[in-house]
Amino acid sequence: MALTKADIVERIHDRVGFSKKEASEVVDSIFEVIKGQLEDGKKVKVSGFGNFVVHEKRPRKGRNPQTGETIIIRGRRVLGFKASPMLKKSMNSES
């Protein structure tokens, strides 16, 4: 089962005591700040969690598998994530 944004809002509501509306606004604000930084091509570092980085992929040659025709695949930006050592350790710890 996946953790959804609604689940995050619910947990903030339970743990911090914010109303669900306030918790939703906080979560939305955090995601907007992160999204804005990534759109600007900047790295986002969350201490104890990991780093989000935007990678630029250059245009390259590809092949249409149905026709065998050579095509040019456009350059694009892709999002990468690298977990922090603390997160990796906590995921692999014997509890």
C-alpha positions in Angstrom: 0.0 0.0 0.0 1.3 3.5 -0.9 1.5 6.5 1.4 -0.7 9.2 -0.1 -0.8 13.0 0.4 -4.0 12.5 2.3 -2.2 10.0 4.6 0.5 12.6 5.3 -2.1 15.2 6.1 -3.9 12.8 8.5 -0.6 12.0 10.3 0.3 15.6 10.7 -3.3 16.2 12.0 -2.9 13.4 14.6 0.7 14.2 15.7 0.9 18.0 15.7 -2.7 18.8 16.4 -3.3 21.1 13.4 -6.7 21.0 11.9 -7.0 18.9 8.7 -7.3 22.1 6.7 -4.1 23.6 8.3 -2.2 20.3 7.9 -3.3 20.2 4.2 -2.0 23.7 3.7 1.3 22.9 5.3 1.8 19.8 3.1 0.8 21.7 0.0 3.2 24.5 0.8 6.1 22.1 1.4 5.5 20.4 -1.9 5.2 23.7 -3.8 8.5 24.9 -2.4 10.2 21.7 -3.3 8.6 21.7 -6.8 9.6 25.3 -7.4 13.3 24.6 -6.5 13.4 21.5 -8.8 11.7 23.4 -11.7 14.6 26.0 -11.3 17.1 23.2 -11.6 18.2 23.4 -8.0 19.0 20.5 -5.7 16.8 19.9 -2.7 18.5 18.4 0.3 16.4 17.0 3.2 18.7 16.2 6.1 18.3 12.7 7.3 16.1 11.8 4.2 17.9 12.4 0.9 18.6 14.6 -2.1 16.4 15.4 -5.0 18.3 16.4 -8.1 17.3 17.4 -11.7 19.4 15.7 -14.4 19.5 17.1 -18.0 19.4 14.3 -20.6 20.8 15.3 -24.0 19.0 14.5 -27.3 20.0 11.1 -28.6 19.3 8.8 -31.5 16.8 6.1 -31.1 14.9 3.6 -33.2 11.2 3.0 -33.7 10.7 -0.6 -32.8 7.8 -1.1 -35.2 9.3 0.4 -38.3 13.0 0.3 -37.5 13.2 4.0 -38.5 15.9 6.0 -36.8 14.5 8.9 -34.8 15.9 11.6 -32.5 14.7 11.5 -28.9 14.4 15.0 -27.5 16.4 16.1 -24.5 14.6 16.3 -21.3 14.9 16.8 -17.6 14.5 13.9 -15.2 14.2 13.8 -11.4 16.7 11.7 -9.4 16.6 10.9 -5.7 19.5 9.6 -3.6 18.6 8.4 -0.1 20.8 9.6 2.8 23.0 7.2 4.7 20.7 7.6 7.8 17.6 6.7 5.8 19.4 3.7 4.2 20.5 2.6 7.7 17.0 2.9 9.2 15.5 0.9 6.3 17.9 -1.9 6.7 18.1 -2.0 10.5 16.9 -5.1 12.4 14.0 -3.9 14.6 
